[in-house]
Amino acid sequence: MSTAIDVLIRDAKWDEWEKAVEGLYEKLSETIPYPEIRLLGVHPAARSKGVATLLIEECARRAKQDGFTYLGLHTSNRMPDAVRLYLRLGFEHEPRYDFFAADNTTVVEAYRLALQT
């Protein structure tokens, strides 16, 4: 079972996202063999300053320190800026852990980052 690294600066949009995926992560956490970042967000006033990159890098450092070879996260095409960031940082789509959000229309896509040894 994996553990989640929860990092979040809350705003209304993130509360909506959390509600949409409520309960779905718990089922996945029993099958995903590496830790995941869950609900990472940066306040609009702090965006484009490298904050998200630093948070992700710290999560990766902690996961690697704990002996994991991957760090995962889930997102959707509703967050194109986030997807671009994750791809730029080296995350790759891992479709076997994709799922539908509670609305049954939004695909929540799994990504994972290989942690360099």
matplotlib code that plots the C-alpha trace (Angstrom):
import matplotlib.pyplot as plt

x = [0.0, 1.3, 1.1, 0.2, 2.2, -0.4, 0.6, -2.0, -2.7, -6.5, -8.9, -12.4, -11.3, -9.3, -12.1, -14.3, -11.6, -11.2, -14.9, -15.0, -12.4, -13.4, -13.2, -11.6, -8.0, -8.5, -9.2, -6.2, -3.8, -4.1, -2.8, -0.3, 3.1, 4.6, 3.7, 1.6, 1.3, -2.3, -4.0, -1.0, -1.9, -0.3, -2.2, -2.7, -0.6, 2.4, 2.2, 4.9, 7.5, 8.7, 6.8, 5.1, 8.4, 10.0, 7.1, 7.3, 11.1, 10.8, 8.1, 10.4, 13.4, 11.3, 10.0, 13.5, 14.9, 12.2, 13.4, 10.8, 11.8, 8.7, 6.6, 3.0, 0.2, -3.2, -4.5, -6.9, -7.0, -9.0, -5.6, -3.5, -0.9, -0.4, -0.1, 2.5, 4.5, 4.4, 5.6, 8.4, 9.5, 9.7, 6.4, 5.0, 1.4, 0.7, -2.8, -3.3, -4.1, -6.4, -10.0, -13.2, -14.1, -17.4, -19.0, -18.3, -17.1, -13.7, -10.8, -8.4, -5.0, -2.2, 1.4, 4.6, 8.1, 11.1, 13.3, 17.0, 19.1]
y = [0.0, 3.4, 6.6, 10.0, 13.1, 15.8, 19.3, 21.9, 25.6, 25.6, 27.6, 26.9, 25.1, 22.6, 21.9, 21.0, 18.7, 17.0, 16.4, 15.0, 12.3, 11.7, 8.0, 7.0, 7.4, 5.1, 2.2, 3.0, 3.4, -0.3, -1.1, 1.7, 0.5, 4.0, 7.2, 9.9, 13.6, 14.4, 17.7, 19.9, 23.5, 26.9, 30.1, 32.2, 35.0, 32.6, 30.9, 31.1, 31.6, 27.9, 27.0, 24.0, 22.7, 23.1, 21.3, 18.4, 18.2, 17.9, 15.2, 13.3, 13.7, 12.3, 9.4, 8.5, 8.9, 6.4, 3.9, 4.3, 4.2, 6.2, 9.1, 9.3, 11.7, 12.0, 14.9, 15.6, 17.5, 20.1, 21.3, 21.7, 23.9, 21.3, 18.5, 20.6, 21.1, 17.4, 16.4, 19.0, 17.5, 14.0, 12.5, 9.9, 8.8, 5.5, 4.6, 1.4, 3.6, 6.1, 6.3, 8.2, 11.0, 11.0, 12.8, 9.7, 11.9, 13.3, 10.9, 11.3, 10.3, 8.7, 9.9, 8.7, 10.0, 7.7, 8.6, 8.6, 6.4]
z = [0.0, -0.9, 1.2, -0.1, 0.3, 0.8, -0.1, -0.7, -0.5, -0.6, -2.7, -3.9, -7.2, -5.2, -2.8, -5.8, -7.2, -3.8, -3.6, -7.2, -6.4, -2.8, -2.0, -5.3, -4.2, -1.2, -3.6, -5.7, -2.7, -2.1, -5.6, -6.5, -5.3, -4.8, -3.0, -4.7, -4.5, -3.9, -4.5, -5.0, -5.6, -5.5, -4.8, -7.9, -6.5, -6.1, -9.5, -12.1, -9.4, -9.2, -6.1, -7.6, -9.0, -5.5, -3.8, -6.3, -6.1, -2.3, -2.5, -4.9, -2.6, 0.3, -1.7, -2.9, 0.7, 1.8, -0.9, -3.6, -7.3, -8.4, -7.3, -8.7, -9.0, -10.7, -12.7, -15.6, -18.9, -17.0, -15.6, -18.7, -17.0, -14.4, -17.0, -18.9, -15.7, -14.8, -18.3, -18.2, -14.9, -16.4, -15.3, -17.7, -18.1, -16.4, -17.9, -15.8, -12.8, -14.6, -13.3, -13.8, -11.3, -9.5, -12.4, -14.6, -17.5, -16.3, -16.7, -13.9, -15.4, -13.5, -14.0, -12.4, -12.1, -12.1, -9.2, -10.2, -8.0]

ax = plt.figure().add_subplot(projection="3d")
ax.plot(x, y, z, "-o")
ax.set_aspect("equal")
plt.show()
